[in-house]
Amino acid sequence: MKGTDHRAQLSRLRRIEGQVRGIAAMIEADRYCLDILTQLQAVRAALARVERDVLDGHVGHCVAAAVSAGPAEQAIKLDELTALLKRAMR
């Protein structure tokens, strides 16, 4: 289902992309391991924020629309969320 506005996440992802390029440059420059690890943790945390925002948008828009659409659409969205959570728990 389309309709969720992801412009804020796209902006964050572009910043993360720059951070990842910076990490690659740190590795090429043979920077101190803990400095690299600190930046990797920052990227992971930033990606987690994007993931939470996308999930919030999905629940707020797509799942909410499915609730209004009826039981068949509700079941589809619940199955999608369940599969997502199972993948995340591996």
Secondary structure by P-SEA (a helix, b strand, c coil): cccccaaaaaaaaaaaaaaaaaaaaaaaacccaaaaaaaaaaaaaaaaaaaaaaaaaaaacaaaaaaaacaaaaaaaaaaaaaaaaaaac
